[in-house]
Amino acid sequence: MKLLVWLFGYVCGAGTILGVALLGPMLQENVPALTEEGRHFAKAKEAISGGLFDPYSARFENLKIQGKFVCGYVNAKNRMGAYAGRVPFTYNMETGVAFVLNDKKEAFVAGAENVIPCFPWYHIPSNAMEASRPD
């Protein structure tokens, strides 16, 4: 019985190695290259995910390029393990600076020059006092 189990494992292992050796080059040839837009999206996702509590849970929606910005929405898990809800974000392709606009304070810090090109309807507080005032 042990011989049969060992023989089965040996054959399966050899088959896996042979399959990877034969199919590996074919799989690599069929991978499409990223477009310029795709590279910008990937950089934006990396920058935004780096500031999240659970970066691997990030779900991105409505990504678009608006001038020198990548704009979109992100939804990720919070410390409780639940999705917090989608929030807008901007990523400046020239500087590599990203902002997730969770609240008025973050919009104030980001400034109108980083928010308005992507989200012209978004209210930017005019001063720190207004930014810290509860809704």
C-alpha positions as CSV (number, residue, x, y, z in Angstrom):
1,M,0.0,0.0,0.0
2,K,2.8,2.4,0.9
3,L,4.5,1.7,-2.4
4,L,1.3,2.5,-4.3
5,V,0.9,5.8,-2.5
6,W,4.5,6.7,-3.1
7,L,4.3,5.8,-6.8
8,F,1.1,7.9,-7.2
9,G,2.8,10.9,-5.5
10,Y,5.9,10.5,-7.7
11,V,3.9,10.3,-10.9
12,C,1.8,13.3,-10.0
13,G,4.8,15.4,-9.0
14,A,6.6,14.6,-12.2
15,G,3.4,15.5,-14.2
16,T,3.2,18.8,-12.4
17,I,6.8,19.7,-13.1
18,L,6.5,18.6,-16.8
19,G,3.3,20.6,-17.2
20,V,4.8,23.8,-15.7
21,A,7.9,23.3,-17.9
22,L,5.8,22.9,-21.1
23,L,3.0,25.4,-20.4
24,G,5.0,28.1,-18.6
25,P,6.4,29.8,-21.8
26,M,3.0,29.7,-23.6
27,L,1.2,31.4,-20.6
28,Q,3.8,34.2,-20.5
29,E,3.5,35.0,-24.2
30,N,-0.3,35.6,-23.9
31,V,-0.1,38.2,-21.1
32,P,-1.0,41.6,-22.6
33,A,1.2,44.6,-21.9
34,L,-0.3,47.4,-19.8
35,T,-1.3,50.5,-21.7
36,E,-0.2,53.9,-20.5
37,E,-3.6,54.4,-18.8
38,G,-3.3,51.0,-17.2
39,R,0.1,51.9,-15.7
40,H,-1.3,55.1,-14.3
41,F,-4.2,53.2,-12.8
42,A,-1.8,50.6,-11.2
43,K,0.3,53.4,-9.6
44,A,-2.8,55.1,-8.3
45,K,-4.1,51.9,-6.8
46,E,-0.7,51.2,-5.2
47,A,-0.5,54.7,-3.7
48,I,-4.1,54.6,-2.4
49,S,-3.9,51.1,-1.0
50,G,-0.7,51.9,0.9
51,G,-2.7,54.2,3.2
52,L,-5.5,51.8,4.0
53,F,-5.9,49.6,7.1
54,D,-6.5,46.5,4.9
55,P,-4.9,47.3,1.5
56,Y,-5.7,43.9,0.0
57,S,-9.5,44.5,0.5
58,A,-9.5,47.7,-1.6
59,R,-12.2,47.7,-4.4
60,F,-11.7,50.5,-7.0
61,E,-14.6,51.9,-9.1
62,N,-15.0,54.4,-11.9
63,L,-11.3,55.0,-12.5
64,K,-10.6,57.8,-15.0
65,I,-7.9,60.1,-16.0
66,Q,-8.8,63.8,-15.7
67,G,-5.8,66.0,-16.8
68,K,-2.9,65.1,-14.6
69,F,-5.1,63.2,-12.1
70,V,-6.4,59.6,-11.7
71,C,-9.8,59.9,-10.1
72,G,-12.2,57.3,-8.8
73,Y,-13.8,55.7,-5.7
74,V,-12.3,53.2,-3.3
75,N,-14.0,50.9,-0.8
76,A,-12.0,49.0,1.8
77,K,-12.3,47.2,5.1
78,N,-11.9,49.1,8.3
79,R,-10.5,47.9,11.6
80,M,-13.8,46.0,12.4
81,G,-13.5,44.0,9.2
82,A,-16.5,45.6,7.5
83,Y,-16.4,47.6,4.3
84,A,-16.5,51.3,5.2
85,G,-18.3,52.5,2.0
86,R,-17.0,54.0,-1.2
87,V,-15.2,57.3,-1.0
88,P,-13.7,59.5,-3.7
89,F,-9.9,59.7,-4.2
90,T,-7.5,61.6,-6.4
91,Y,-3.9,60.7,-7.4
92,N,-1.6,63.3,-9.0
93,M,0.4,61.5,-11.7
94,E,3.1,64.2,-11.8
95,T,3.8,64.3,-8.1
96,G,2.6,60.8,-7.0
97,V,0.6,62.3,-4.2
98,A,-2.7,60.6,-3.4
99,F,-5.7,61.8,-1.3
100,V,-8.7,59.7,0.0
101,L,-11.5,62.2,0.7
102,N,-13.1,60.6,3.7
103,D,-14.2,63.9,5.3
104,K,-14.0,67.7,5.2
105,K,-10.6,67.7,7.0
106,E,-9.0,65.6,4.3
107,A,-10.5,67.7,1.6
108,F,-9.1,70.8,3.2
109,V,-5.7,69.2,3.4
110,A,-5.8,68.1,-0.2
111,G,-6.8,71.5,-1.3
112,A,-9.0,72.6,-4.2
113,E,-6.2,72.2,-6.8
114,N,-6.2,68.4,-6.1
115,V,-9.9,67.8,-5.7
116,I,-11.9,70.1,-8.0
117,P,-10.4,68.7,-11.3
118,C,-11.9,65.3,-10.4
119,F,-14.9,66.2,-8.3
120,P,-16.1,69.7,-9.1
121,W,-19.2,69.2,-6.9
122,Y,-17.1,68.4,-3.8
123,H,-17.2,71.1,-1.1
124,I,-13.7,72.2,0.0
125,P,-13.7,74.0,3.4
126,S,-12.2,77.5,3.1
127,N,-10.4,77.3,6.5
128,A,-9.4,74.9,9.2
129,M,-12.2,76.0,11.5
130,E,-14.8,75.1,8.9
131,A,-13.0,71.8,8.2
132,S,-13.1,70.8,11.9
133,R,-16.8,71.8,12.4
134,P,-19.1,68.7,12.6
135,D,-21.7,68.3,9.9
